[in-house]
Amino acid sequence: MKNLLSYEGKRCFIVGCFSGMGEATARVVQSLGGTVIAADIKRPTTFDFEAFHQVDLRDTGAVDEMLAGFTAQGAIDRLFYCAGLPGTMDKVDVMTVNWVHLRHTVETLAPHMAKGGAIATISSAGGLGYLGSMDTLRPLMATAGPAEAIAWIEEHKDEPWMDGYASSKMCSIFYTVNRGPVLTQETGIRLNCISPGPTDTPMMSAFVEQTSAKFMDSYPKPIGRNSTPEEQAWPLVFLNSDAASYISGENLYTDGGAANGLITGSVSIDMSGLV
């Protein structure tokens, strides 16, 4: 029987792979036979790659330069957008890296990808609120490109809902579930995302700083612990594999059941942890 999880012969572009879930994703892809093309602000050291693009993902000009050079290098089979900034940083920068340039990368590269290819991105269970915020998000979703989107964000950055991190993740989930089916119809490329819960990556200290150690400790963990980067990489790699060939426009909560428990009321968050 054919191994549908195999990445043999697949060229994979992984954005945001110096550390954390992106780095784990690159190692998993490589272990399955895939070729990795890497992009990050720092050069990865834990896996081999065909090429490396050093890029500051806050800078649209730098992203455009990377994408222009990349589209001339031949078709890729899979795109992983794993880059992200925490909510302790500038709101506009967080929104730009976590959603604006995610969308820009997807929309730019999808037409240049090999037919039957796939795109998977990392969102967050912190974006769960998109379900009640779609009307608020629609005008931002309708912006035409990075400059227009960033201008919209600048205009609305002081509104109560715009906290940077959670709002960026609401955008990335909404974009995936809304755009995925259409993108697949237009290009034949599948688009999905995962939404992890608390995961032991270098960014965890920023989440503690933004909320509190008590809040992060009390966040519902039905499995009883934080996940590891590898436990997030495998679902991401699955979504971009041939084993998921009939899955597109999906947001997969990889949080041990917490999001669905919150939606249905079977679990809750101790809000006293915020103070």
C-alpha positions in Angstrom: 0.0 0.0 0.0 1.3 3.5 -0.9 2.4 5.6 2.1 0.3 8.7 1.7 2.3 10.5 4.5 5.5 10.3 2.4 7.1 13.5 1.3 9.5 11.8 -1.2 10.0 14.1 -4.2 8.2 17.1 -2.6 9.8 20.5 -2.4 8.5 22.3 0.7 8.8 26.0 1.5 8.7 26.5 5.3 8.3 30.1 6.5 9.3 30.6 10.1 11.4 27.5 10.9 14.3 28.7 13.0 12.7 27.4 16.2 9.5 26.1 17.7 6.8 24.4 15.7 8.2 25.5 12.4 11.6 24.0 13.1 9.9 20.8 14.2 7.9 20.8 11.0 11.0 21.1 8.9 12.6 18.1 10.7 9.4 16.0 10.3 9.2 16.9 6.6 12.8 16.0 6.1 12.4 12.7 7.9 9.6 11.8 5.5 11.8 12.4 2.5 10.9 16.0 1.6 13.2 18.8 0.5 13.1 21.9 2.6 13.4 25.5 1.5 13.7 27.7 4.6 12.8 31.3 5.4 13.2 33.1 8.7 15.0 36.0 10.2 17.7 33.6 11.6 19.4 30.8 9.7 18.2 27.3 10.9 20.8 25.0 12.3 19.0 21.7 13.1 18.1 20.5 9.6 19.4 20.5 6.1 17.8 22.7 3.4 18.0 23.3 -0.3 18.0 27.1 0.1 17.6 29.7 2.9 15.9 33.0 2.6 16.7 35.5 5.4 13.7 37.8 5.7 12.2 40.1 8.3 8.5 39.2 8.0 7.5 42.6 9.4 8.8 44.3 6.2 6.5 44.0 3.1 9.4 45.0 0.8 11.5 42.2 2.1 8.7 39.7 1.8 8.1 40.8 -1.8 11.7 40.4 -2.6 11.7 36.9 -1.1 8.6 35.9 -3.0 9.8 37.4 -6.3 13.0 35.5 -6.1 11.3 32.3 -5.0 8.7 32.1 -7.8 11.6 32.1 -10.3 13.2 29.0 -8.7 10.6 26.5 -9.9 7.3 25.1 -8.6 7.0 24.0 -5.0 4.7 21.2 -3.8 3.9 22.4 -0.3 3.9 25.6 1.6 4.0 25.9 5.4 3.6 29.3 7.0 4.7 28.8 10.6 5.9 32.3 11.5 4.4 34.2 14.3 5.0 37.0 16.8 3.6 37.1 20.4 1.2 39.7 21.8 4.0 41.4 23.8 5.2 43.1 20.6 3.8 46.0 18.6 0.2 45.3 17.6 0.7 46.3 13.9 3.9 44.1 13.6 2.0 41.2 15.2 -0.9 41.5 12.8 1.4 42.0 9.9 3.5 38.8 10.5 0.7 36.6 11.8 -1.9 37.4 9.2 -1.1 40.1 6.6 2.0 38.5 5.3 0.6 35.0 5.8 -2.2 35.9 3.4 0.2 37.7 1.0 2.5 34.6 0.9 -0.3 32.2 0.3 -2.0 34.4 -2.4 1.4 35.1 -4.2 2.7 31.5 -4.2 -0.5 29.4 -4.7 -0.6 30.2 -8.5 3.0 29.0 -8.8 2.6 25.8 -6.9 2.4 22.4 -8.5 -1.1 21.2 -9.1 -2.5 19.1 -6.3 -0.3 20.9 -3.8 -1.3 22.1 -0.4 -0.7 24.9 2.1 -0.9 24.6 5.9 -0.4 27.5 8.4 -0.2 27.8 12.2 -3.0 29.8 13.8 -3.9 29.4 17.5 -6.7 28.4 19.8 -6.4 32.0 20.9 -8.3 32.9 17.8 -11.4 31.0 18.9 -13.3 34.3 19.1 -13.4 34.5 15.3 -16.8 32.8 15.5 -18.4 35.9 17.1 -16.2 38.4 15.2 -16.8 37.7 11.6 -18.7 40.9 10.9 -15.9 42.9 12.5 -13.3 41.0 10.5 -14.9 41.1 7.0 -13.7 44.6 6.1 -10.1 43.6 6.9 -10.5 40.4 4.9 -11.7 42.5 2.0 -8.6 44.6 1.8 -6.7 44.2 -1.4 -3.1 43.6 -0.3 -0.5 44.2 2.4 -0.5 48.1 2.2 -4.3 48.3 2.4 -4.5 45.8 5.2 -1.8 47.4 7.3 -3.5 50.8 6.8 -6.8 49.3 8.0 -5.0 47.8 11.0 -3.3 51.2 11.8 -6.7 52.9 11.7 -8.4 50.3 14.0 -5.5 49.3 16.3 -6.9 51.1 19.4 -10.3 49.4 19.2 -11.0 47.1 22.2 -11.1 43.9 20.1 -7.7 44.6 18.6 -5.2 43.1 21.0 -2.6 42.0 18.4 -2.1 38.3 19.0 -5.7 37.0 19.4 -7.0 39.3 16.7 -4.3 38.1 14.3 -5.2 34.5 15.0 -8.9 35.2 14.5 -8.0 36.7 11.1 -5.9 33.7 10.1 -8.6 31.2 11.1 -11.4 33.2 9.4 -9.2 33.6 6.3 -8.5 29.9 6.1 -12.1 28.6 6.5 -13.4 31.4 4.2 -10.8 31.5 1.5 -9.7 27.8 1.5 -12.7 26.4 -0.5 -12.4 29.2 -3.1 -8.7 29.0 -3.4 -9.0 25.2 -4.0 -11.6 25.8 -6.7 -9.4 28.5 -8.4 -6.0 26.8 -8.2 -6.4 23.2 -7.1 -4.3 24.0 -4.0 -5.7 23.0 -0.6 -5.5 25.5 2.3 -5.8 24.5 6.0 -4.5 25.6 9.4 -4.0 24.2 12.8 -4.8 26.0 16.1 -2.6 24.8 18.9 -3.2 25.3 22.6 -0.3 26.0 25.0 2.9 24.6 23.5 6.4 24.5 25.0 8.2 26.7 22.5 10.4 29.7 23.0 7.3 31.9 22.7 5.7 30.5 25.8 7.5 33.1 28.1 5.9 35.9 26.1 2.4 34.4 26.6 3.1 34.2 30.4 4.2 37.9 30.2 1.1 39.0 28.3 -1.3 37.1 30.6 0.1 35.6 33.7 1.7 32.4 34.9 -1.5 31.6 36.8 -3.6 32.1 33.7 -1.4 29.9 31.5 -1.4 27.2 34.2 -5.2 27.3 34.5 -5.9 27.3 30.8 -7.8 24.1 30.1 -5.5 21.2 29.2 -7.7 18.1 28.9 -4.6 15.9 28.2 -3.0 17.4 31.4 0.0 19.2 30.0 1.3 21.6 27.3 2.0 20.1 23.9 5.4 19.8 22.3 6.4 21.4 19.0 6.6 17.9 17.5 3.0 17.2 18.5 2.0 20.3 16.5 4.2 19.6 13.6 2.7 16.2 12.8 -0.9 17.4 12.3 0.5 20.2 10.2 2.5 17.8 8.1 -0.6 15.5 7.8 -2.7 18.4 6.4 -0.2 19.0 3.7 0.3 15.3 2.9 -1.5 13.2 0.3 -3.3 11.5 3.2 -5.4 14.7 3.5 -6.1 15.1 -0.2 -9.8 15.7 0.4 -9.4 18.3 3.2 -9.4 22.0 2.5 -10.7 25.1 4.2 -10.4 23.5 7.6 -9.1 24.8 11.0 -7.9 21.9 13.1 -7.8 22.6 16.8 -4.7 20.8 18.1 -5.2 21.7 21.7 -6.2 18.5 23.3 -9.9 19.2 23.1 -9.9 22.6 25.0 -11.5 24.7 22.2 -14.4 22.4 21.7 -14.8 22.1 25.4 -15.0 25.9 25.7 -17.5 26.1 22.8 -19.8 23.5 24.4 -19.2 24.6 28.0 -17.8 21.3 29.2 -14.6 23.1 30.3 -13.9 26.7 31.4 -11.0 29.1 32.0 -10.4 30.5 35.5 -10.5 34.2 34.7 -9.1 35.1 38.1 -5.8 34.1 36.6 -5.8 37.4 34.7 -5.2 39.4 37.8 
